[in-house]
Amino acid sequence: TPDGKARRWMPGEREAVAENWSDRPNIMATLKMAREHNEAHWLPPTRELTTRRAALIHVTPLRVNERFVGMLAQVVPVFRLSSDMAIIGREANVTPFILHGRDRVLAHPNLAADEVQSLDNPLPTIEEVGDLVLERFHTPDNEAPFGLRTLWSSKATAVQLDGEQYIFLYRELARFQPNKLVVGAYMNVNEAGTNAPVRRIRNSVAAGLAVLVIAVLVAALGGRWLSRPVQLLSSAALEARAGN
């Protein structure tokens, strides 16, 4: 509420815990910000107030007849987001990631464990995550790998590391200000043959090329068949013109 009184629910709990947070400057500053906003919005990554885990907080201002009556804050622990990404990565045989700004990592399979949230900053740097491939994200060997140069809303880069080639596919989400998010994934090109989605894409491309070749051949043969009577008529007209 506007005076800093709170009721909070934890997953699995049936009753709310009532507390007074009016003596917490960060809470009162967030309340003031919510009062000035009409739309729901995300706060910068911070530490959750009760568990001290790194968390994302989504704030919704609450009003009754245009009168500000408080805010609803929904807290998402960062390690849970990373846990979901670890599952996605295993299913697709890729390594997904989300960067917050240039060098902070919001989600990565290596951050799926709860104990990694003991860092001083709510979000670790790329180097602190311990992913040597991800550390090359800002220094790629190839800015636009062949075959991926026509991407519209996404980008692709490639890096070489220890004799292996990796492809980054990512998208920049600038609307999350002041630090944009970079959502992406990378895969080992040498292992792409065992990747079912990549194999399906490769088969689709091959089938498309085969259909294209067949279509060109049919068009060429059909064109010759249709044009032969016209050519004969044209030759006959030239003969008649010559008086034969």
C-alpha positions as CSV (number, residue, x, y, z in Angstrom):
1,T,0.0,0.0,0.0
2,P,1.2,3.7,-0.3
3,D,2.3,3.7,3.3
4,G,4.6,0.7,2.9
5,K,2.5,-2.0,4.4
6,A,2.8,-5.3,2.5
7,R,1.2,-8.7,2.2
8,R,3.2,-11.3,0.4
9,W,2.6,-14.9,-0.7
10,M,5.3,-17.5,-1.4
11,P,4.7,-20.5,-3.7
12,G,3.0,-23.3,-1.8
13,E,1.8,-21.1,1.1
14,R,-2.0,-20.7,1.7
15,E,-1.8,-17.6,3.8
16,A,-0.2,-14.2,3.3
17,V,2.5,-12.8,5.5
18,A,1.8,-9.2,6.6
19,E,4.8,-6.9,7.1
20,N,5.6,-3.2,7.4
21,W,8.2,-2.1,4.9
22,S,7.8,1.6,5.4
23,D,11.3,1.8,6.8
24,R,13.0,0.4,3.6
25,P,14.1,3.3,1.4
26,N,14.2,1.1,-1.8
27,I,10.6,-0.1,-1.2
28,M,9.3,3.5,-0.7
29,A,11.2,4.6,-3.8
30,T,9.6,1.8,-5.9
31,L,6.2,2.9,-4.5
32,K,6.9,6.4,-5.6
33,M,7.9,5.2,-9.1
34,A,4.7,3.0,-9.3
35,R,2.6,6.0,-8.4
36,E,4.0,8.0,-11.3
37,H,3.5,5.1,-13.8
38,N,0.2,4.1,-15.4
39,E,1.6,1.0,-17.0
40,A,3.0,-2.2,-15.6
41,H,6.8,-2.4,-15.9
42,W,9.9,-4.4,-15.1
43,L,12.4,-3.2,-12.5
44,P,16.2,-3.6,-13.1
45,P,17.5,-6.9,-11.8
46,T,17.9,-6.8,-8.1
47,R,18.1,-8.9,-5.0
48,E,14.8,-10.2,-3.7
49,L,14.0,-8.7,-0.4
50,T,13.3,-11.9,1.6
51,T,15.6,-14.6,0.2
52,R,18.3,-12.2,-1.2
53,R,18.3,-14.1,-4.4
54,A,18.9,-12.3,-7.7
55,A,15.5,-11.6,-9.1
56,L,13.4,-9.9,-11.7
57,I,10.4,-7.9,-10.3
58,H,7.4,-6.9,-12.3
59,V,5.4,-4.0,-10.8
60,T,1.8,-3.2,-11.6
61,P,0.4,0.1,-10.2
62,L,-3.0,-0.3,-8.6
63,R,-5.7,2.4,-8.7
64,V,-9.3,2.7,-7.7
65,N,-11.2,5.5,-9.4
66,E,-7.9,7.1,-10.5
67,R,-6.7,7.0,-6.8
68,F,-3.4,5.2,-6.2
69,V,-3.9,2.4,-3.7
70,G,-0.6,0.5,-4.0
71,M,1.3,-1.8,-6.2
72,L,1.4,-5.5,-7.1
73,A,5.0,-6.9,-7.4
74,Q,5.6,-10.3,-8.9
75,V,9.1,-11.7,-8.2
76,V,10.8,-14.2,-10.6
77,P,14.1,-15.6,-9.2
78,V,16.8,-15.5,-11.9
79,F,18.0,-19.1,-11.3
80,R,14.5,-20.4,-12.1
81,L,14.6,-18.7,-15.5
82,S,18.0,-20.3,-16.1
83,S,16.6,-23.7,-15.1
84,D,13.9,-23.4,-17.8
85,M,16.6,-22.4,-20.4
86,A,18.7,-25.5,-19.4
87,I,15.7,-27.7,-20.3
88,I,15.2,-25.9,-23.6
89,G,18.9,-26.3,-24.4
90,R,18.9,-30.0,-23.7
91,E,15.8,-30.6,-25.9
92,A,17.2,-28.5,-28.9
93,N,20.9,-29.4,-28.5
94,V,21.8,-25.8,-28.2
95,T,23.1,-23.4,-25.5
96,P,20.5,-20.6,-24.9
97,F,21.3,-17.4,-23.1
98,I,19.9,-13.9,-22.2
99,L,22.3,-11.0,-21.8
100,H,21.2,-7.9,-19.8
101,G,23.1,-5.0,-21.4
102,R,26.5,-5.8,-22.8
103,D,28.3,-7.9,-20.3
104,R,25.7,-9.1,-17.7
105,V,24.1,-12.5,-18.0
106,L,20.4,-12.7,-17.1
107,A,19.9,-16.4,-17.9
108,H,22.2,-19.3,-18.9
109,P,22.2,-23.1,-18.2
110,N,25.2,-22.7,-15.9
111,L,23.2,-20.4,-13.6
112,A,20.4,-23.0,-13.1
113,A,21.8,-23.8,-9.6
114,D,20.5,-21.7,-6.7
115,E,23.9,-21.4,-5.1
116,V,25.4,-19.2,-7.9
117,Q,23.5,-16.2,-6.6
118,S,26.1,-15.4,-4.0
119,L,27.8,-12.9,-6.2
120,D,28.1,-9.2,-5.1
121,N,26.2,-8.0,-8.3
122,P,22.7,-9.4,-8.8
123,L,23.8,-10.6,-12.3
124,P,27.2,-12.2,-13.1
125,T,29.4,-11.0,-16.0
126,I,30.0,-13.2,-19.1
127,E,33.4,-14.2,-17.7
128,E,31.9,-15.2,-14.3
129,V,29.5,-17.7,-16.0
130,G,32.4,-19.9,-17.2
131,D,31.3,-20.4,-20.8
132,L,34.3,-20.0,-23.1
133,V,32.1,-19.9,-26.2
134,L,29.8,-17.2,-24.8
135,E,32.9,-15.1,-23.9
136,R,33.6,-14.8,-27.7
137,F,30.1,-13.4,-28.3
138,H,31.4,-9.8,-28.7
139,T,34.5,-10.8,-30.7
140,P,33.2,-13.2,-33.5
141,D,35.3,-14.4,-36.4
142,N,32.5,-13.9,-38.9
143,E,29.7,-11.3,-38.6
144,A,27.4,-12.9,-41.1
145,P,28.0,-16.6,-41.8
146,F,27.1,-17.8,-45.3
147,G,23.4,-18.9,-45.5
148,L,22.4,-16.7,-42.6
149,R,22.9,-13.3,-44.2
150,T,19.2,-12.8,-45.0
151,L,17.9,-12.8,-41.5
152,W,15.6,-9.9,-40.9
153,S,14.9,-9.5,-37.2
154,S,17.7,-11.6,-35.9
155,K,21.5,-11.7,-36.3
156,A,24.1,-14.5,-36.7
157,T,27.8,-14.7,-36.0
158,A,30.4,-17.4,-36.0
159,V,33.4,-18.2,-33.8
160,Q,36.2,-20.7,-34.0
161,L,37.4,-22.2,-30.6
162,D,39.7,-25.2,-30.2
163,G,39.2,-26.4,-33.7
164,E,35.4,-26.3,-33.4
165,Q,33.0,-23.8,-35.1
166,Y,30.1,-22.3,-33.3
167,I,27.1,-20.3,-34.7
168,F,25.4,-17.6,-32.6
169,L,21.8,-16.8,-33.5
170,Y,20.3,-13.9,-31.4
171,R,17.9,-11.0,-31.3
172,E,18.2,-7.7,-29.6
173,L,15.2,-6.4,-27.6
174,A,15.7,-2.7,-27.2
175,R,12.4,-2.0,-25.5
176,F,13.8,-3.3,-22.1
177,Q,15.5,0.0,-21.2
178,P,17.9,1.3,-20.0
179,N,19.7,-2.0,-20.8
180,K,18.5,-3.9,-23.8
181,L,18.2,-7.7,-23.7
182,V,19.9,-10.0,-26.1
183,V,18.1,-13.3,-26.4
184,G,20.0,-16.0,-28.3
185,A,21.6,-19.4,-28.5
186,Y,24.6,-21.0,-30.0
187,M,25.3,-24.4,-31.4
188,N,28.4,-26.5,-32.4
189,V,28.3,-26.7,-36.2
190,N,30.3,-30.0,-36.1
191,E,27.6,-31.6,-34.0
192,A,24.7,-30.2,-36.0
193,G,24.2,-33.5,-37.8
194,T,22.9,-35.0,-34.6
195,N,20.5,-32.1,-34.1
196,A,17.0,-33.1,-35.1
197,P,15.8,-29.5,-35.8
198,V,18.9,-28.8,-37.9
199,R,18.4,-32.1,-39.8
200,R,14.8,-31.2,-40.6
201,I,15.8,-27.8,-41.9
202,R,18.6,-29.3,-44.0
203,N,16.1,-31.9,-45.4
204,S,13.6,-29.2,-46.1
205,V,16.2,-27.1,-48.0
206,A,17.2,-30.2,-50.0
207,A,13.6,-31.0,-50.9
208,G,13.0,-27.4,-51.9
209,L,16.0,-27.4,-54.2
210,A,14.9,-30.6,-55.8
211,V,11.4,-29.2,-56.4
212,L,13.0,-26.1,-57.9
213,V,15.2,-28.1,-60.3
214,I,12.2,-30.3,-61.4
215,A,10.1,-27.1,-61.9
216,V,12.8,-25.6,-64.1
217,L,13.2,-28.7,-66.2
218,V,9.4,-29.1,-66.7
219,A,9.2,-25.4,-67.6
220,A,12.1,-25.8,-70.2
221,L,10.6,-28.9,-71.8
222,G,7.1,-27.5,-71.7
223,G,8.3,-24.3,-73.2
224,R,9.9,-26.2,-76.1
225,W,6.8,-28.2,-76.7
226,L,4.5,-25.2,-76.7
227,S,6.9,-23.1,-78.9
228,R,7.5,-25.7,-81.6
229,P,4.2,-25.0,-83.5
230,V,4.9,-21.3,-83.3
231,Q,8.4,-21.8,-84.7
232,L,7.0,-24.0,-87.6
233,L,4.4,-21.3,-88.4
234,S,7.1,-18.6,-88.4
235,S,9.3,-20.7,-90.7
236,A,6.4,-21.3,-93.1
237,A,5.6,-17.5,-93.1
238,L,9.2,-16.8,-94.0
239,E,9.1,-19.3,-96.8
240,A,5.9,-17.8,-98.2
241,R,7.4,-14.4,-98.0
242,A,10.3,-15.6,-100.1
243,G,7.8,-16.9,-102.7
244,N,8.4,-20.6,-102.0
